[in-house]
Amino acid sequence: MAVAIRIERLSVDFSGKAVLRDASLEIPKGGPTFLLGRSGSGKTTLLRAINRLNECFPACRTSGRVVVNTADGAMEAYAPDTAVEVLRRRVGMVFQTPNVLPLSIARNICMPLEATQGMRGAEAEARMEEALREAQLWSEVRDRLRDPAVALSGGQQQRLCLARALALRPDILLLDEPTASLDFKAAQMVEELLGELRSRYTLIVVSHGLSQARRLAEYLFVLHDGGRVEELGKDVFRDKDALLTVLGDLL
């Protein structure tokens, strides 16, 4: 089994309060890998630790190792010589609530390409179209690219955020409850899209949904309070009754 991410003794504190303590796991390439656990168990904190987004919050302290295997080789996420902007290009993230920029649909994708890769003009537009097609959004917005992104529906906004991440050509996508804020139809479309992307990217998904995990997960880890991580085999999480027995009142 090829490993995409190796996490060793990862601890994260906020203002002196421990959220994760000595968490260790190996996340395989491909997936999707789902992270389950009760609220407060550290799922989102672990996800954000992979590309150092916890550093955006005040009084955060992280220790341990996170090794990310990319197409360009292994990256030590917390090594002094690792450029965080490079790490975040290789490891993209989509959040629970769509966070579109207050710009046009086109600029939501082209502006990050300019800022991170100096890509402009026809090259940026071609990359934008490629990403929108990959996110299954191009046919819906091709005639509206200059319209404000906030005018899109919630499901379309989420797919735009996914396209924005894909435009940077990451190796790994982190998804923090990507369907939680969507209605049933929009959530179903995003789930179908994840099924399409799984062959091209390593997907790591935080979810509270047992049914969603059973439908989509290739690998499943459960986070317990205090940072203990338990991997569940497919024979368990494909069987609803067995999964509920293992999890008990965890979720």
SULJO-V520688 format. One record per backbone hydrogen bond with DSSP energy under -1.0 kcal/mol. NH is the residue of the N-H (numbers start at 1). CO is the residue of the C=O. If there is no record, write none. Layout:
NH & CO
NH & CO
This chain:
4 & 27
5 & 27
6 & 67
7 & 25
8 & 65
10 & 23
11 & 63
12 & 20
13 & 61
14 & 17
15 & 59
17 & 14
19 & 12
20 & 12
23 & 10
25 & 7
27 & 5
29 & 2
33 & 203
34 & 219
35 & 205
36 & 221
41 & 38
46 & 42
47 & 43
48 & 44
49 & 45
53 & 48
56 & 53
57 & 54
61 & 13
63 & 11
65 & 8
67 & 6
68 & 75
69 & 4
70 & 73
73 & 70
75 & 68
77 & 66
79 & 76
82 & 79
87 & 83
88 & 84
90 & 86
91 & 87
92 & 172
94 & 174
103 & 101
105 & 147
106 & 145
108 & 104
109 & 106
110 & 106
111 & 107
113 & 109
114 & 110
115 & 111
116 & 112
117 & 113
118 & 114
119 & 113
125 & 121
126 & 122
127 & 123
128 & 124
129 & 125
130 & 126
131 & 127
132 & 128
133 & 129
134 & 130
135 & 131
136 & 133
137 & 132
138 & 132
140 & 137
141 & 137
142 & 138
144 & 141
147 & 144
149 & 103
151 & 148
152 & 149
157 & 153
158 & 154
159 & 155
160 & 156
161 & 157
162 & 158
163 & 159
164 & 160
165 & 161
166 & 162
167 & 163
169 & 166
171 & 90
172 & 90
173 & 202
174 & 92
175 & 204
176 & 94
177 & 206
180 & 177
182 & 179
187 & 183
188 & 184
189 & 185
190 & 186
191 & 187
192 & 188
193 & 189
194 & 190
195 & 191
196 & 192
197 & 193
198 & 194
200 & 197
201 & 197
202 & 171
203 & 30
204 & 173
205 & 33
206 & 175
207 & 35
213 & 209
214 & 210
215 & 211
216 & 212
217 & 213
218 & 32
219 & 32
221 & 34
222 & 230
223 & 36
224 & 228
227 & 224
230 & 222
232 & 220
236 & 233
237 & 233
238 & 234
239 & 236
243 & 239
244 & 240
245 & 241
246 & 242
247 & 243
248 & 244
250 & 247
